[in-house]
C-alpha cells in the first residue's frame, strides 16, 4: 500500500481537539508548550476561554502547526513514514515535516513567524476571503466584476466547483450572488498581493532551517507538482503567501502517483470531502483527529 499524509490548513475548530492531544500525547504537549512559549501566551489562554485567542492568526497558526506535528509524530510511530506528503496552505509546514524538510520544532517556529507577518500585513492591508460555489471560469468572471471596485484575486482552487477569492472587503462585497459567496473566518486577505510584505522575511527565515527533501515526496501548493532537487523549498513556501493554493492540481498529482490511501492529519472533515470529490471513489481515506483514532488507524492499516 502506498500512503500519503494530507494536512489541513487554517479555519478549523481546534479547541477540543488540541486539548485532547495535549492530555494524551507527550509530543503534542511538548510542541503546544513550545508554541505557547514562542507566542508568549499560556496554554490555558490558547486552548480555553471559548478559543478567543485562536481567532487571531498570530496565535492560531502556531497552535495548528504544533497540534498537527504532534499528531503526525504519533501516526509515524505506529505506521511509519508516508510515501507522499501534502498540506493545504498553513498545512504545508507540517507536510514539510513529513517530507523531512523541516523538523517539528522548526515548523512551529516558522508558523509563529508566518502568523505574525501575516497579521502585520493584514493590519496594513485589511481584507478577507470568500468561498465560491463556482467553476474556475465562473470565479474568474466574478473576480473581473469585483476588481472594478478594489483588489481581489483567486486565492485557492479547492475543487473543480469550489474556489476561494481574497481581497479588499469592498471588492468582496461586489462578488455576484450567483457564485453563492460565503465569508470565511479569516482575519486577512491570505494568498493575495496583500501579503507581499511578508514574503522576503519569511523566505529568509526558512533558508536557515530547511533541509533537502529526504523522506516522503512533497507536492507543493505553489505548483501542484512534486518538488524535485532542482526546486527551492523556502521559495515555494514563501511564494505561497501571495499565490493561489493549487489544491485541485495537487490532488490530481497525488491521484496519478499510485497512492491508494490518504491519512488525514487533524480535524479536516471539509478537506476530506474536497479530496474525495477530486480524486474519486477509488482512494481509501483514514482520519486521525482525536487520540482514539490512532487505534482505528492501526486496525485499518492491517485490515
C-alpha positions as CSV (number, residue, x, y, z in Angstrom):
1,X,0.0,0.0,0.0
2,X,1.3,3.5,-0.9
3,X,0.3,6.1,1.6
4,X,0.0,9.9,1.6
5,X,-0.5,12.2,4.6
6,X,-2.7,15.2,4.0
7,X,-2.7,18.2,6.4
8,X,-5.5,20.8,6.5
9,X,-5.0,24.5,6.7
10,X,-6.4,27.4,8.7
11,X,-10.1,27.7,9.5
12,X,-10.7,24.6,11.7
13,X,-12.1,24.5,15.3
14,X,-9.1,23.4,17.3
15,X,-10.1,23.8,21.0
16,X,-11.5,20.4,21.8
17,X,-9.0,18.5,19.6
18,X,-5.9,20.3,20.8
19,X,-7.0,19.8,24.4
20,X,-7.4,16.1,23.9
21,X,-4.0,15.7,22.3
22,X,-2.4,17.9,25.0
23,X,-3.7,15.5,27.6
24,X,-2.9,12.2,25.7
25,X,0.4,12.8,23.8
26,X,3.7,13.7,25.3
27,X,5.0,15.0,21.9
28,X,1.8,17.0,21.3
29,X,2.1,18.6,24.8
30,X,5.7,19.5,24.2
31,X,5.0,21.1,20.8
32,X,1.9,23.0,22.1
33,X,4.0,24.2,25.1
34,X,6.7,25.3,22.6
35,X,4.1,27.3,20.6
36,X,2.7,28.8,23.7
37,X,6.2,30.0,24.9
38,X,7.0,31.5,21.5
39,X,3.8,33.5,21.2
40,X,4.1,34.4,24.9
41,X,0.6,33.3,25.8
42,X,-0.1,30.5,28.3
43,X,-1.6,27.2,27.0
44,X,-4.8,27.7,29.1
45,X,-5.3,31.1,27.4
46,X,-4.8,29.5,23.9
47,X,-6.9,26.4,24.4
48,X,-9.7,27.7,26.7
49,X,-11.8,30.8,27.1
50,X,-14.0,29.9,24.1
51,X,-11.0,30.0,21.9
52,X,-10.9,33.7,21.7
53,X,-7.1,33.9,21.2
54,X,-7.3,31.5,18.3
55,X,-9.4,33.9,16.4
56,X,-6.2,35.8,15.7
57,X,-3.9,34.3,13.1
58,X,-0.7,35.0,15.0
59,X,-1.9,32.5,17.7
60,X,-3.9,30.2,15.5
61,X,-1.1,29.3,13.1
62,X,1.5,28.1,15.7
63,X,-1.2,26.1,17.6
64,X,-2.5,24.4,14.5
65,X,1.1,23.6,13.4
66,X,2.1,22.3,16.8
67,X,-1.1,20.2,17.0
68,X,-0.7,18.6,13.6
69,X,3.0,18.0,14.0
70,X,2.2,16.2,17.3
71,X,-0.5,14.1,15.5
72,X,1.9,13.3,12.7
73,X,4.5,12.1,15.1
74,X,2.1,9.7,16.7
75,X,1.0,8.4,13.3
76,X,4.6,7.8,12.2
77,X,5.3,6.0,15.5
78,X,2.6,3.5,14.7
79,X,2.6,3.2,10.9
80,X,5.9,4.5,9.7
81,X,6.6,7.4,7.4
82,X,4.3,8.2,4.4
83,X,5.3,8.0,0.8
84,X,3.8,11.3,-0.2
85,X,3.0,14.5,1.8
86,X,0.9,17.5,1.0
87,X,-0.8,20.2,3.1
88,X,-3.3,22.9,2.3
89,X,-1.9,26.4,2.9
90,X,-0.7,26.5,6.5
91,X,-0.7,22.7,6.5
92,X,2.3,22.7,4.1
93,X,4.6,23.4,7.1
94,X,3.5,20.0,8.6
95,X,3.8,18.3,5.2
96,X,7.4,19.5,5.1
97,X,8.0,17.8,8.4
98,X,6.6,14.6,6.9
99,X,8.9,15.1,3.9
100,X,12.0,15.7,6.2
101,X,12.4,19.3,5.0
102,X,11.7,20.8,8.5
103,X,11.8,19.5,12.0
104,X,8.7,19.8,14.1
105,X,10.3,22.5,16.2
106,X,11.3,24.5,13.1
107,X,7.8,24.1,11.7
108,X,6.3,25.6,14.8
109,X,8.8,28.5,14.8
110,X,8.1,29.1,11.1
111,X,4.3,29.2,11.9
112,X,5.0,31.7,14.7
113,X,6.8,34.0,12.2
114,X,4.3,33.3,9.4
115,X,1.3,34.2,11.7
116,X,3.0,37.3,13.0
117,X,4.0,38.5,9.5
118,X,0.5,37.9,8.0
119,X,-1.2,39.6,10.9
120,X,1.1,42.6,10.4
121,X,0.3,42.8,6.7
122,X,-3.4,42.4,7.3
123,X,-3.4,45.4,9.6
124,X,-1.8,47.4,6.8
125,X,-3.9,45.9,4.0
126,X,-7.3,44.8,5.5
127,X,-9.3,42.3,3.7
128,X,-10.9,38.9,3.8
129,X,-11.8,35.7,1.9
130,X,-14.9,34.2,0.3
131,X,-15.6,30.6,-0.7
132,X,-17.4,30.5,-4.1
133,X,-19.5,27.6,-5.3
134,X,-18.3,28.1,-8.9
135,X,-16.1,26.7,-11.6
136,X,-12.8,28.4,-12.1
137,X,-14.0,30.2,-15.2
138,X,-17.1,31.5,-13.3
139,X,-15.0,32.6,-10.4
140,X,-12.6,34.5,-12.7
141,X,-15.6,36.2,-14.3
142,X,-16.8,37.2,-10.8
143,X,-13.3,38.5,-9.9
144,X,-13.3,40.6,-13.0
145,X,-16.5,42.3,-11.9
146,X,-15.3,42.8,-8.4
147,X,-11.9,44.1,-9.5
148,X,-13.6,47.3,-10.7
149,X,-14.3,48.1,-7.1
150,X,-11.0,47.1,-5.4
151,X,-8.2,44.5,-5.1
152,X,-9.4,40.9,-5.4
153,X,-7.9,37.6,-6.8
154,X,-8.3,33.9,-6.8
155,X,-6.7,32.6,-3.5
156,X,-7.3,28.8,-3.7
157,X,-8.6,26.3,-6.3
158,X,-10.1,23.9,-3.9
159,X,-12.2,21.8,-6.2
160,X,-13.5,21.9,-9.7
161,X,-16.6,23.6,-8.4
162,X,-15.3,25.4,-5.4
163,X,-12.8,28.4,-5.5
164,X,-11.7,30.9,-2.8
165,X,-11.2,34.5,-3.5
166,X,-9.2,37.0,-1.4
167,X,-9.2,40.8,-1.4
168,X,-10.5,44.1,-0.1
169,X,-13.8,44.0,1.7
170,X,-15.4,46.4,-0.8
171,X,-14.4,44.2,-3.7
172,X,-15.6,41.0,-2.0
173,X,-19.0,42.6,-1.5
174,X,-19.2,43.0,-5.2
175,X,-18.8,39.3,-6.0
176,X,-22.0,38.3,-7.8
177,X,-24.6,36.4,-5.8
178,X,-24.8,33.7,-8.5
179,X,-21.5,32.3,-7.1
180,X,-23.0,31.7,-3.6
181,X,-20.2,33.6,-1.8
182,X,-19.6,32.6,1.8
183,X,-17.4,34.6,4.1
184,X,-14.5,32.6,5.6
185,X,-13.4,33.0,9.2
186,X,-10.1,34.6,8.4
187,X,-8.7,38.0,9.6
188,X,-6.9,38.8,6.4
189,X,-6.7,38.5,2.6
190,X,-4.5,35.4,2.5
191,X,-2.8,34.2,-0.7
192,X,-3.1,37.6,-2.3
193,X,-0.8,40.5,-3.1
194,X,-1.8,42.0,0.3
195,X,0.7,39.6,1.9
196,X,3.6,40.7,-0.3
197,X,5.4,42.5,2.5
198,X,5.8,39.2,4.4
199,X,7.4,37.1,1.6
200,X,11.1,38.1,1.8
201,X,11.4,37.9,5.6
202,X,9.6,34.5,5.7
203,X,11.8,33.1,2.9
204,X,15.0,34.2,4.7
205,X,13.9,32.5,7.9
206,X,13.3,29.3,6.0
207,X,16.6,29.5,4.2
208,X,18.3,28.9,7.6
209,X,16.3,25.8,8.6
210,X,15.1,23.9,5.5
211,X,16.8,20.7,4.7
212,X,16.9,18.8,1.4
213,X,14.0,16.5,0.7
214,X,14.8,13.2,2.4
215,X,11.7,11.3,3.3
216,X,8.2,11.5,1.8
217,X,7.8,13.1,-1.6
218,X,6.2,16.6,-1.2
219,X,3.5,18.0,-3.5
220,X,3.8,21.9,-3.3
221,X,0.8,24.2,-3.1
222,X,2.6,26.7,-5.4
223,X,2.8,24.4,-8.4
224,X,0.6,21.4,-7.6
225,X,3.5,19.2,-8.6
226,X,6.1,17.0,-6.8
227,X,9.1,19.0,-5.6
228,X,12.4,18.0,-7.1
229,X,16.0,18.5,-6.2
230,X,16.0,21.5,-8.5
231,X,13.3,23.3,-6.5
232,X,14.0,25.6,-3.6
233,X,11.6,24.8,-0.7
234,X,11.9,28.2,1.1
235,X,11.0,30.0,-2.1
236,X,8.0,27.7,-2.7
237,X,6.7,28.1,0.9
238,X,7.2,31.9,0.8
239,X,5.6,32.4,-2.6
240,X,2.6,30.6,-1.3
241,X,1.7,33.7,0.8
242,X,0.8,35.7,-2.3
243,X,-0.1,33.0,-4.8
244,X,-3.2,30.8,-5.0
245,X,-3.2,27.3,-3.5
246,X,-3.2,24.9,-6.4
247,X,-5.2,22.2,-4.5
248,X,-7.0,20.6,-7.4
249,X,-3.8,20.2,-9.3
250,X,-2.1,18.8,-6.1
251,X,-4.8,16.2,-5.6
252,X,-4.7,15.2,-9.2
253,X,-0.9,14.8,-9.0
254,X,-1.5,12.7,-5.9
255,X,-4.1,10.5,-7.6
256,X,-1.8,9.9,-10.6
257,X,1.2,9.0,-8.4
258,X,-0.1,5.5,-7.4
259,X,-1.0,6.4,-3.8
260,X,-4.0,4.3,-2.8
261,X,-4.5,5.5,0.9
262,X,-4.6,9.1,2.3
263,X,-4.2,9.6,6.0
264,X,-5.7,13.0,7.0
265,X,-3.9,14.6,9.9
266,X,-6.1,16.5,12.4
267,X,-9.6,17.9,12.2
268,X,-10.3,18.1,8.5
269,X,-13.8,16.9,7.5
270,X,-14.1,19.6,4.9
271,X,-10.8,18.7,3.3
272,X,-11.7,15.0,3.2
273,X,-14.9,15.9,1.3
274,X,-13.0,18.1,-1.1
275,X,-10.3,15.5,-1.7
276,X,-12.9,12.7,-2.3
277,X,-14.6,14.9,-5.0
278,X,-11.3,15.4,-6.8
279,X,-9.5,12.0,-6.5
280,X,-12.6,9.9,-7.0
281,X,-14.1,6.9,-5.1
282,X,-11.2,4.6,-5.6
283,X,-9.0,6.2,-2.9
284,X,-9.0,5.0,0.7
285,X,-9.3,7.7,3.4
286,X,-8.3,7.3,7.0
287,X,-8.6,10.2,9.5
288,X,-6.7,10.9,12.7
289,X,-8.5,13.7,14.5
290,X,-8.5,12.5,18.2
291,X,-6.1,10.2,20.1
292,X,-8.5,7.3,20.0
293,X,-8.3,7.4,16.2
294,X,-4.8,6.0,16.3
295,X,-6.1,2.6,17.3
296,X,-8.6,2.7,14.5
297,X,-5.7,3.7,12.1
298,X,-3.6,0.7,13.1
299,X,-6.6,-1.7,12.7
300,X,-7.4,-0.2,9.3
301,X,-3.8,-0.4,8.1
302,X,-3.6,-4.1,8.8
303,X,-7.1,-5.0,7.6
